[in-house]
C-alpha cells in the first residue's frame, strides 16, 4: 500500500514551498508494487552579515560589540527565513576564545534576538535551525572594552558674524550621539565637554579647492594646538566644502590628520563617524569610480570579495550586487551624493571588502581596508 512520511527537514532554495520525493518499489518485471512519498518544507534562508544602517543609526548583525553597553545599545541579530517557526531557531555562542562574551537576555529563540557583550573577546554566534539541510547561519563577533576619545569641537563664523551652525544647536548633540551608535561596533565613544569653541575665518568658512582645504585644515589644526588642544580629535564645522575634485562636493574631509571638517548641511552621525574612521586607519571605498560614475562595480557578492568572517555561512541572496553591499559600509564615500549615501552607510565589517578606491588616474578595484582587523590597535583616533 502507498505510504506518506513527513521528513523533519528544511531545504534551502530560491523558491519556498513544499517539496516531495517519491520512491517507487518495482518487482523483477518492472511493475510498481509499492511507493513511499516523503514530504518536506522548502524555504529561502537569508542571513546577511553586512547590513544597511537602520533609521535609528543602529546596524543589525554587527561584527563588533561594546562590552556592557546593553543598557544603551542592545544589538540585534536576525535571519530571514519565512516558513520556519521561531521555536525551530536557537541562537548560541558556539566557538571562539570569547565563548562566554555574548548573552541573549530576552531569550535565544526566533528569527531575531537581542545580544549583549559581557566579556571582551571573539566569539561565533550560530542560529541553529531544526532539521536544516546545510550549514546554519553564523556571525563572527568581537566584543570590545570601550575606549573613550576626547574631541575638541569648533564652529566657524564668516566675517559677517554668521555661524556655520548655532553653537547651541541640538544637531551637534545628535551628531555625537548617533556617531557613537555607529562607532560602538568598534568599542569607541567620542566625547566632548559641551564647550563649543568658536572662531571667525571666512576662508575656513568656505573651504574650497583641493589645495585650499589641505592648507586650511593644516591651519585649523595649528590653531587648535595653539590653544593647547593636542592629542584630541579636532572637529570643525564650516559653511561649505566645494570643488575638492571635479564635480564633487564632499560632506566632510579628514585629509592631513590635522582635523576633521564637516559642512553645515551634513552635521550628522554618519559623516562624523566616517571621518573619524580615517583617523582609525580606514580608507574610502566606493561602489563606483569617483572620477567617473559610469564605472560601477560589476557582479554579485561572493566569498572572495570579503573577509571569511564577514561571509559567515554564505547565506547572502544570490542576486545581491556587490555595489549594494559597499553602500552599506561606514567607509562608503560616494562624493557628490551624500544625501542618499548616508542613509545606508554605517556597517563596520571585520576585514577588507572589494570595491573602488580613490585612485585618480584610472579606475582601480581591489579589497579596501575598511574593517576592524585593519584599524589602529589603540582604537584612539586622535590628532597631533
C-alpha positions as CSV (number, residue, x, y, z in Angstrom):
1,X,0.0,0.0,0.0
2,X,1.3,3.6,-0.7
3,X,2.5,5.4,2.4
4,X,3.4,9.1,3.1
5,X,6.1,10.1,5.5
6,X,6.8,13.6,6.9
7,X,10.6,14.2,6.8
8,X,11.8,16.6,9.5
9,X,13.9,18.8,7.2
10,X,14.2,22.3,5.9
11,X,15.8,22.6,2.5
12,X,17.1,26.0,1.3
13,X,16.2,27.1,-2.1
14,X,15.3,30.3,-4.0
15,X,11.6,29.1,-4.3
16,X,9.9,28.5,-1.0
17,X,7.1,26.0,-0.7
18,X,6.7,22.2,-0.2
19,X,8.9,19.5,-1.7
20,X,8.2,15.9,-2.3
21,X,10.3,12.8,-3.1
22,X,8.5,9.7,-4.2
23,X,10.2,6.3,-4.0
24,X,8.8,3.5,-6.3
25,X,9.3,-0.1,-5.5
26,X,9.2,-2.4,-8.6
27,X,9.3,-6.2,-8.9
28,X,11.6,-8.0,-11.2
29,X,9.2,-7.4,-14.1
30,X,9.2,-3.7,-13.5
31,X,5.7,-3.4,-12.2
32,X,5.3,-0.9,-9.3
33,X,4.2,-2.8,-6.2
34,X,4.6,0.0,-3.6
35,X,5.6,3.6,-3.2
36,X,6.6,6.0,-0.4
37,X,6.3,9.7,-0.6
38,X,8.5,12.0,1.6
39,X,7.1,15.5,2.2
40,X,9.3,18.4,3.4
41,X,9.4,22.2,3.7
42,X,11.4,24.3,1.3
43,X,12.4,27.8,2.4
44,X,14.6,30.6,1.3
45,X,17.1,31.4,4.0
46,X,18.8,34.8,4.0
47,X,21.3,35.8,6.7
48,X,23.5,38.7,5.5
49,X,26.3,39.6,7.9
50,X,26.8,43.0,6.4
51,X,23.6,45.1,6.9
52,X,22.5,48.6,6.0
53,X,22.2,51.1,8.8
54,X,18.7,51.4,10.3
55,X,16.9,54.8,10.6
56,X,17.9,54.9,14.3
57,X,21.6,54.7,13.4
58,X,21.9,51.1,14.7
59,X,23.1,48.3,12.5
60,X,21.9,44.7,12.8
61,X,24.2,41.7,12.8
62,X,27.2,43.9,13.9
63,X,30.7,42.4,13.7
64,X,31.6,44.2,16.9
65,X,30.0,45.0,20.2
66,X,30.9,47.2,23.1
67,X,31.1,45.3,26.4
68,X,28.5,46.2,29.0
69,X,26.7,48.6,26.6
70,X,23.4,46.7,26.8
71,X,21.7,49.5,28.7
72,X,22.4,51.9,25.8
73,X,22.7,49.9,22.6
74,X,21.5,46.3,22.6
75,X,22.5,44.6,19.4
76,X,20.0,42.7,17.1
77,X,20.9,39.6,15.2
78,X,18.4,38.3,12.7
79,X,17.8,36.0,9.8
80,X,15.1,36.0,7.1
81,X,13.6,32.5,7.0
82,X,9.9,32.5,6.0
83,X,8.1,29.3,6.7
84,X,10.3,28.3,9.6
85,X,8.8,28.6,13.1
86,X,10.5,30.7,15.7
87,X,10.7,27.8,18.1
88,X,12.8,25.9,15.5
89,X,15.6,28.5,15.6
90,X,18.0,28.5,18.5
91,X,20.8,31.1,18.9
92,X,24.0,30.3,20.8
93,X,27.7,31.2,21.1
94,X,29.3,28.2,19.6
95,X,33.1,28.8,19.4
96,X,35.9,31.2,19.9
97,X,38.2,32.3,22.8
98,X,35.4,34.6,24.0
99,X,32.8,31.9,24.2
100,X,31.1,33.5,27.2
101,X,31.3,37.0,25.9
102,X,27.8,37.2,24.5
103,X,24.5,36.7,26.2
104,X,20.9,36.7,25.0
105,X,19.0,38.4,27.8
106,X,15.5,38.2,26.2
107,X,15.8,34.6,25.1
108,X,17.6,32.8,22.3
109,X,14.6,31.6,20.2
110,X,13.3,33.1,17.0
111,X,14.4,34.8,13.8
112,X,15.6,37.8,15.7
113,X,17.4,38.0,19.1
114,X,18.9,40.7,21.3
115,X,22.6,40.2,22.2
116,X,24.8,41.9,24.8
117,X,28.5,41.9,25.0
118,X,29.7,41.0,28.6
119,X,33.4,40.0,28.2
120,X,35.9,41.2,25.7
121,X,36.9,38.6,23.2
122,X,36.0,36.9,19.8
123,X,33.1,34.6,19.5
124,X,30.9,32.9,16.8
125,X,27.1,33.2,17.1
126,X,25.2,30.4,15.4
127,X,21.5,30.3,14.6
128,X,20.7,26.5,14.7
129,X,17.6,25.6,12.7
130,X,15.9,22.3,13.5
131,X,16.1,20.0,10.5
132,X,18.1,22.4,8.4
133,X,19.8,20.6,5.5
134,X,23.0,22.6,5.1
135,X,25.2,25.0,7.1
136,X,23.4,27.2,9.7
137,X,23.7,30.9,9.7
138,X,26.8,32.1,11.7
139,X,28.1,35.5,12.8
140,X,31.6,36.2,14.0
141,X,31.5,38.9,16.7
142,X,34.3,40.8,18.5
143,X,33.4,42.2,21.9
144,X,35.5,45.3,22.9
145,X,36.2,47.2,26.1
146,X,35.1,50.7,25.5
147,X,37.7,53.4,24.5
148,X,36.8,57.0,25.2
149,X,38.1,59.5,22.7
150,X,38.2,63.3,23.6
151,X,37.0,65.7,21.0
152,X,37.6,69.5,20.6
153,X,34.7,71.0,18.6
154,X,34.8,74.3,16.7
155,X,32.1,76.2,14.9
156,X,33.5,78.6,12.2
157,X,31.9,82.0,11.6
158,X,32.2,84.1,8.5
159,X,33.3,87.8,8.5
160,X,29.6,88.9,8.8
161,X,29.3,87.1,12.1
162,X,27.2,84.2,10.7
163,X,28.0,80.8,12.2
164,X,28.1,77.6,10.1
165,X,25.7,76.3,12.7
166,X,24.4,77.6,16.0
167,X,26.8,76.5,18.8
168,X,23.7,75.7,20.8
169,X,22.1,73.6,18.0
170,X,20.7,70.3,19.1
171,X,22.1,68.9,15.8
172,X,25.6,68.9,17.4
173,X,24.5,66.7,20.3
174,X,22.6,64.4,17.9
175,X,25.7,64.1,15.7
176,X,27.8,62.8,18.5
177,X,25.1,60.6,19.9
178,X,24.5,59.0,16.6
179,X,28.1,58.7,15.6
180,X,28.7,56.7,18.8
181,X,25.8,54.4,17.9
182,X,27.8,53.5,14.8
183,X,31.3,53.5,16.4
184,X,30.2,51.2,19.3
185,X,30.8,48.5,16.7
186,X,34.5,49.2,17.3
187,X,34.1,49.8,21.0
188,X,34.7,53.6,20.6
189,X,32.9,56.6,22.2
190,X,33.6,60.2,21.1
191,X,33.1,62.7,23.9
192,X,33.4,66.5,24.0
193,X,33.0,68.7,27.1
194,X,30.0,70.6,25.7
195,X,32.1,73.7,25.4
196,X,31.8,74.5,21.7
197,X,34.7,76.7,20.6
198,X,34.1,79.4,18.0
199,X,36.4,81.0,15.5
200,X,35.9,83.7,12.8
201,X,37.6,82.9,9.5
202,X,35.9,83.4,6.1
203,X,38.5,81.3,4.3
204,X,37.7,78.4,6.5
205,X,34.0,79.0,6.4
206,X,34.0,78.4,2.6
207,X,36.8,75.8,2.3
208,X,37.4,75.5,-1.4
209,X,39.7,73.6,-3.8
210,X,41.9,70.6,-3.1
211,X,45.0,72.6,-2.2
212,X,43.0,75.2,-0.3
213,X,41.5,72.8,2.1
214,X,44.7,70.9,2.6
215,X,46.2,74.2,3.7
216,X,43.1,75.3,5.6
217,X,43.0,72.1,7.6
218,X,46.6,72.4,8.5
219,X,45.9,75.9,9.6
220,X,42.8,74.7,11.6
221,X,44.9,72.0,13.3
222,X,47.6,74.5,14.1
223,X,45.1,77.0,15.6
224,X,43.7,74.3,17.9
225,X,47.1,73.3,19.0
226,X,47.9,76.9,19.8
227,X,45.1,76.7,22.3
228,X,46.7,73.7,23.9
229,X,44.4,71.1,22.2
230,X,46.8,68.3,21.4
231,X,46.2,64.6,21.3
232,X,42.4,65.1,20.8
233,X,40.2,64.6,17.8
234,X,39.6,68.1,16.3
235,X,36.3,68.7,14.5
236,X,35.5,72.0,12.7
237,X,32.0,72.7,11.3
238,X,32.2,75.0,8.3
239,X,29.7,76.6,5.9
240,X,30.6,74.7,2.8
241,X,33.3,72.5,1.2
242,X,33.4,72.8,-2.6
243,X,35.4,71.7,-5.6
244,X,37.6,69.2,-3.9
245,X,37.8,67.2,-7.1
246,X,35.9,67.8,-10.3
247,X,32.1,67.8,-9.9
248,X,32.1,66.8,-6.3
249,X,31.0,68.4,-3.0
250,X,32.1,66.3,-0.1
251,X,30.2,66.3,3.2
252,X,33.3,66.2,5.3
253,X,37.1,65.7,4.9
254,X,39.9,64.4,7.0
255,X,43.0,64.5,4.8
256,X,46.0,65.8,6.7
257,X,45.5,64.2,10.2
258,X,45.2,67.7,11.5
259,X,41.4,67.9,11.9
260,X,38.0,66.8,10.6
261,X,36.0,69.3,8.7
262,X,32.2,68.9,8.2
263,X,29.9,71.2,6.4
264,X,26.7,72.6,7.7
265,X,24.4,70.5,5.6
266,X,25.9,67.3,6.8
267,X,26.1,67.7,10.6
268,X,25.1,64.1,11.3
269,X,26.4,61.0,13.0
270,X,27.2,59.0,9.8
271,X,29.6,61.7,8.4
272,X,31.3,62.3,11.8
273,X,31.8,58.5,12.3
274,X,33.1,58.1,8.7
275,X,35.6,60.9,9.0
276,X,36.8,59.6,12.4
277,X,37.3,56.3,10.7
278,X,40.0,57.8,8.5
279,X,41.9,58.6,11.8
280,X,41.5,54.9,12.7
281,X,43.3,53.9,9.6
282,X,40.4,53.1,7.3
283,X,40.2,54.2,3.7
284,X,37.3,55.3,1.5
285,X,35.6,52.6,-0.6
286,X,33.3,53.4,-3.5
287,X,30.5,51.5,-5.3
288,X,31.6,53.3,-8.4
289,X,34.7,55.1,-9.6
290,X,34.6,58.5,-8.0
291,X,36.2,60.3,-11.0
292,X,33.7,58.8,-13.5
293,X,30.4,57.5,-12.1
294,X,29.8,55.4,-15.2
295,X,32.2,52.8,-13.8
296,X,30.2,50.6,-11.4
297,X,31.3,47.5,-9.5
298,X,30.0,44.6,-11.5
299,X,28.8,41.3,-10.2
300,X,27.3,39.9,-7.1
301,X,28.6,39.3,-3.6
302,X,30.9,36.3,-3.1
303,X,33.2,34.8,-0.6
304,X,36.3,36.1,-2.4
305,X,35.0,39.7,-2.2
306,X,35.1,40.0,1.6
307,X,36.7,38.5,4.6
308,X,35.7,35.0,5.6
309,X,34.4,36.3,9.0
310,X,32.0,38.6,7.1
311,X,30.9,35.9,4.7
312,X,29.9,33.7,7.5
313,X,28.0,30.7,6.2
314,X,27.3,32.4,2.9
315,X,23.6,33.0,3.2
316,X,23.6,36.2,1.2
317,X,20.9,36.3,-1.6
318,X,22.3,35.3,-4.9
319,X,21.0,38.5,-6.5
320,X,22.8,40.8,-4.0
321,X,25.0,43.2,-6.0
322,X,28.5,44.0,-4.6
323,X,27.8,47.6,-5.2
324,X,24.7,47.5,-2.9
325,X,26.8,45.9,-0.2
326,X,29.5,48.5,-0.5
327,X,26.9,51.3,0.1
328,X,26.2,49.8,3.5
329,X,29.7,50.3,4.8
330,X,30.7,53.1,7.1
331,X,33.6,54.0,4.8
332,X,31.5,54.2,1.7
333,X,32.5,57.6,0.2
334,X,30.3,58.4,-2.8
335,X,31.2,62.0,-3.2
336,X,28.6,64.3,-4.6
337,X,25.6,62.2,-3.5
338,X,26.0,62.1,0.3
339,X,22.4,62.9,0.8
340,X,21.4,59.4,-0.2
341,X,24.7,57.7,0.7
342,X,24.4,58.5,4.4
343,X,21.0,56.7,4.7
344,X,22.6,53.3,4.5
345,X,26.2,53.7,5.4
346,X,27.2,52.6,8.9
347,X,28.4,49.0,9.0
348,X,31.9,48.2,10.1
349,X,32.9,44.7,8.9
350,X,35.7,42.5,10.2
351,X,38.0,42.7,7.2
352,X,38.6,44.1,3.8
353,X,35.8,44.5,1.2
354,X,36.1,44.6,-2.6
355,X,35.3,48.0,-4.2
356,X,36.6,51.0,-6.0
357,X,39.5,53.0,-4.4
358,X,40.1,56.7,-4.8
359,X,42.8,56.4,-7.4
360,X,42.6,59.5,-9.6
361,X,44.4,58.4,-12.8
362,X,42.4,55.2,-13.6
363,X,39.6,53.0,-12.1
364,X,41.1,50.6,-9.5
365,X,39.1,47.9,-7.9
366,X,40.6,45.9,-5.0
367,X,39.9,44.9,-1.5
368,X,39.9,48.0,0.7
369,X,40.9,48.4,4.3
370,X,37.5,49.3,6.0
371,X,37.2,46.8,8.9
372,X,38.0,46.0,12.5
373,X,41.1,44.0,11.6
374,X,42.7,46.9,9.9
375,X,42.2,49.7,12.4
376,X,44.9,51.1,14.6
377,X,45.4,48.9,17.6
378,X,44.8,51.6,20.2
379,X,41.4,52.5,18.7
380,X,42.1,56.1,19.6
381,X,41.7,58.3,16.5
382,X,43.4,61.5,17.9
383,X,45.2,64.2,16.1
384,X,48.6,65.6,17.0
